């Protein structure tokens, strides 16, 4: 049971990391888009 709980916490943490990485990627894309708009 403790092992299962530990696994769930680890899984949640990794999922949170993936979501944060996706948000960072989206932010980079948005930054590039706005930079292009400003340049054009």
N, CA, C and O atoms as CSV, one atom per row, in Angstrom:
chain,resi,resn,atom,element,x,y,z
A,1,UNK,N,N,0.834,-1.195,0.000
A,1,UNK,CA,C,0.000,0.000,0.000
A,1,UNK,C,C,0.880,1.260,0.000
A,1,UNK,O,O,0.631,2.196,-0.760
A,2,UNK,N,N,1.884,1.273,0.838
A,2,UNK,CA,C,2.786,2.429,0.871
A,2,UNK,C,C,3.485,2.551,-0.489
A,2,UNK,O,O,3.666,3.651,-1.011
A,3,UNK,N,N,3.871,1.407,-1.047
A,3,UNK,CA,C,4.537,1.414,-2.347
A,3,UNK,C,C,3.596,1.994,-3.400
A,3,UNK,O,O,4.002,2.797,-4.240
A,4,UNK,N,N,2.335,1.574,-3.341
A,4,UNK,CA,C,1.352,2.064,-4.310
A,4,UNK,C,C,1.175,3.573,-4.180
A,4,UNK,O,O,1.118,4.292,-5.178
A,5,UNK,N,N,1.088,4.041,-2.946
A,5,UNK,CA,C,0.917,5.482,-2.725
A,5,UNK,C,C,2.139,6.238,-3.249
A,5,UNK,O,O,2.008,7.282,-3.888
A,6,UNK,N,N,3.329,5.698,-2.969
A,6,UNK,CA,C,4.553,6.339,-3.430
A,6,UNK,C,C,4.560,6.406,-4.960
A,6,UNK,O,O,4.962,7.413,-5.544
A,7,UNK,N,N,4.112,5.330,-5.597
A,7,UNK,CA,C,4.072,5.303,-7.058
A,7,UNK,C,C,3.106,6.359,-7.579
A,7,UNK,O,O,3.393,7.041,-8.562
A,8,UNK,N,N,1.966,6.489,-6.918
A,8,UNK,CA,C,0.977,7.491,-7.351
A,8,UNK,C,C,1.565,8.887,-7.245
A,8,UNK,O,O,1.389,9.702,-8.151
A,9,UNK,N,N,2.258,9.172,-6.155
A,9,UNK,CA,C,2.858,10.500,-5.972
A,9,UNK,C,C,3.895,10.747,-7.057
A,9,UNK,O,O,3.948,11.832,-7.636
A,10,UNK,N,N,4.722,9.740,-7.332
A,10,UNK,CA,C,5.748,9.889,-8.361
A,10,UNK,C,C,5.098,10.119,-9.718
A,10,UNK,O,O,5.551,10.963,-10.492
A,11,UNK,N,N,4.037,9.371,-10.007
A,11,UNK,CA,C,3.344,9.508,-11.287
A,11,UNK,C,C,2.745,10.903,-11.410
A,11,UNK,O,O,2.846,11.538,-12.460
A,12,UNK,N,N,2.124,11.375,-10.343
A,12,UNK,CA,C,1.525,12.714,-10.367
A,12,UNK,C,C,2.605,13.764,-10.591
A,12,UNK,O,O,2.410,14.709,-11.356
A,13,UNK,N,N,3.753,13.598,-9.919
A,13,UNK,CA,C,4.842,14.563,-10.057
A,13,UNK,C,C,5.353,14.585,-11.494
A,13,UNK,O,O,5.592,15.653,-12.057
A,14,UNK,N,N,5.520,13.397,-12.088
A,14,UNK,CA,C,6.014,13.336,-13.465
A,14,UNK,C,C,4.989,13.939,-14.415
A,14,UNK,O,O,5.358,14.625,-15.368
A,15,UNK,N,N,3.714,13.694,-14.168
A,15,UNK,CA,C,2.674,14.272,-15.019
A,15,UNK,C,C,2.702,15.789,-14.904
A,15,UNK,O,O,2.568,16.495,-15.903
A,16,UNK,N,N,2.875,16.290,-13.684
A,16,UNK,CA,C,2.946,17.732,-13.473
A,16,UNK,C,C,4.146,18.307,-14.220
A,16,UNK,O,O,4.048,19.376,-14.822
A,17,UNK,N,N,5.276,17.603,-14.182
A,17,UNK,CA,C,6.467,18.061,-14.893
A,17,UNK,C,C,6.188,18.143,-16.388
A,17,UNK,O,O,6.569,19.110,-17.047
A,18,UNK,N,N,5.514,17.109,-16.924
A,18,UNK,CA,C,5.205,17.102,-18.354
A,18,UNK,C,C,4.306,18.271,-18.716
A,18,UNK,O,O,4.507,18.917,-19.744
A,19,UNK,N,N,3.316,18.546,-17.876
A,19,UNK,CA,C,2.409,19.669,-18.137
A,19,UNK,C,C,3.191,20.978,-18.111
A,19,UNK,O,O,2.977,21.846,-18.957
A,20,UNK,N,N,4.093,21.125,-17.149
A,20,UNK,CA,C,4.893,22.346,-17.067
A,20,UNK,C,C,5.762,22.487,-18.311
A,20,UNK,O,O,5.901,23.584,-18.853
A,21,UNK,N,N,6.350,21.373,-18.766
A,21,UNK,CA,C,7.172,21.421,-19.974
A,21,UNK,C,C,6.336,21.849,-21.170
A,21,UNK,O,O,6.787,22.649,-21.989
A,22,UNK,N,N,5.110,21.315,-21.276
A,22,UNK,CA,C,4.227,21.699,-22.380
A,22,UNK,C,C,3.920,23.188,-22.308
A,22,UNK,O,O,3.919,23.868,-23.334
A,23,UNK,N,N,3.661,23.701,-21.112
A,23,UNK,CA,C,3.364,25.128,-20.959
A,23,UNK,C,C,4.569,25.965,-21.374
A,23,UNK,O,O,4.411,27.005,-22.014
A,24,UNK,N,N,5.760,25.521,-21.017
A,24,UNK,CA,C,6.977,26.253,-21.391
A,24,UNK,C,C,7.117,26.265,-22.911
A,24,UNK,O,O,7.458,27.290,-23.500
A,25,UNK,N,N,6.852,25.112,-23.547
A,25,UNK,CA,C,6.930,25.041,-25.006
A,25,UNK,C,C,5.922,25.993,-25.632
A,25,UNK,O,O,6.248,26.710,-26.578
A,26,UNK,N,N,4.703,26.006,-25.111
A,26,UNK,CA,C,3.671,26.905,-25.641
A,26,UNK,C,C,4.093,28.359,-25.447
A,26,UNK,O,O,3.893,29.186,-26.336
A,27,UNK,N,N,4.668,28.671,-24.304
A,27,UNK,CA,C,5.116,30.039,-24.040
A,27,UNK,C,C,6.202,30.427,-25.038
A,27,UNK,O,O,6.204,31.551,-25.540
A,28,UNK,N,N,7.126,29.512,-25.333
A,28,UNK,CA,C,8.182,29.797,-26.307
A,28,UNK,C,C,7.577,30.042,-27.681
A,28,UNK,O,O,7.978,30.975,-28.377
A,29,UNK,N,N,6.609,29.209,-28.081
A,29,UNK,CA,C,5.962,29.392,-29.381
A,29,UNK,C,C,5.261,30.746,-29.426
A,29,UNK,O,O,5.365,31.471,-30.415
A,30,UNK,N,N,4.555,31.080,-28.361
A,30,UNK,CA,C,3.838,32.356,-28.306
A,30,UNK,C,C,4.826,33.517,-28.392
A,30,UNK,O,O,4.568,34.512,-29.069
A,31,UNK,N,N,5.953,33.382,-27.705
A,31,UNK,CA,C,6.963,34.441,-27.710
A,31,UNK,C,C,7.503,34.619,-29.130
A,31,UNK,O,O,7.685,35.744,-29.595
A,32,UNK,N,N,7.755,33.502,-29.811
A,32,UNK,CA,C,8.264,33.564,-31.185
A,32,UNK,C,C,7.223,34.206,-32.093
A,32,UNK,O,O,7.561,35.028,-32.945
A,33,UNK,N,N,5.942,33.828,-31.912
A,33,UNK,CA,C,4.876,34.397,-32.748
A,33,UNK,C,C,4.782,35.905,-32.539
A,33,UNK,O,O,4.687,36.655,-33.511
A,34,UNK,N,N,4.806,36.356,-31.305
A,34,UNK,CA,C,4.695,37.793,-31.046
A,34,UNK,C,C,5.928,38.505,-31.587
A,34,UNK,O,O,5.818,39.616,-32.107
A,35,UNK,N,N,7.091,37.890,-31.474
A,35,UNK,CA,C,8.313,38.506,-31.989
A,35,UNK,C,C,8.197,38.664,-33.508
A,35,UNK,O,O,8.585,39.693,-34.060
A,36,UNK,N,N,7.665,37.645,-34.175
A,36,UNK,CA,C,7.490,37.725,-35.623
A,36,UNK,C,C,6.490,38.817,-35.978
A,36,UNK,O,O,6.695,39.566,-36.934
A,37,UNK,N,N,5.414,38.907,-35.215
A,37,UNK,CA,C,4.405,39.937,-35.486
A,37,UNK,C,C,5.027,41.323,-35.326
A,37,UNK,O,O,4.790,42.215,-36.141
A,38,UNK,N,N,5.812,41.492,-34.288
A,38,UNK,CA,C,6.438,42.798,-34.052
A,38,UNK,C,C,7.417,43.102,-35.179
A,38,UNK,O,O,7.494,44.239,-35.645
A,39,UNK,N,N,8.166,42.089,-35.619
A,39,UNK,CA,C,9.136,42.294,-36.693
A,39,UNK,C,C,8.419,42.665,-37.981
A,39,UNK,O,O,8.842,43.576,-38.693
A,40,UNK,N,N,7.324,41.954,-38.284
A,40,UNK,CA,C,6.571,42.233,-39.513
A,40,UNK,C,C,5.703,43.465,-39.274
A,40,UNK,O,O,4.977,43.893,-40.171
